[in-house]
Amino acid sequence: MGECSRSLDSLTQTWCYTSATDPPSDFVGCGLWSESRRAYWDDCTVNVTTFTPHVYLSTFRDVWYVITVSCTGACAVAYFIAGAAASCLTSPRKTMWWLPAGASCLGAVTGFLVGAIFAALVAFMYMSLPYAIDISVAISLGIGLAALLTFSGLGRQVQPTVAPDGSAYAES
């Protein structure tokens, strides 16, 4: 009868009225009677049939498109953040605009070139199965690939090299 709500006496579970407030004394309501609310009430249950249905990708083009776009976008954002960090650490006045924008474009190109090939392989694999993947799976694959591309593209997997000591090359 009432809208689902929370109150101080029920912080973890939503509840709703199952009768009008101050019902007549001979009224038999359903739920629990509350003196403080002066009405019958009960715990709310969520109607799961009203949620948005899952979107399934059942064609090669759909799977390829979602993985490629998510990889391209995630790479562009990650490279933009790296470019902004590099700009702040070097000379922010000179590089505030062009370094993050240039890095973002480079990330988008990298994400598209590698992501499109990866997405085609994954789409062929999923199309060979009698199975349609959820759109969240395809987006996760694209973002995961973007994370790997960003990690390797920024050289974080390589051990830093140490410059040789000049005294080792001194003539004796």
Secondary structure, 3 states (H helix, E strand, C coil): CCCCEEECCEEEEEEEECCCCCCCCCCCCCCEEECCCCEEEEECCCCHHHCCCCCEECCHHHHHHHHHHHHHHHHHHHHHHHHHHHHHHCCHHHHCCHHHHHHHHHHHHHHHHHHHHHHHHHHHHHHCCCCCEEHHHHHHHHHHHHHHHHHHHCCCCCCCCCCCCHHHHCCC
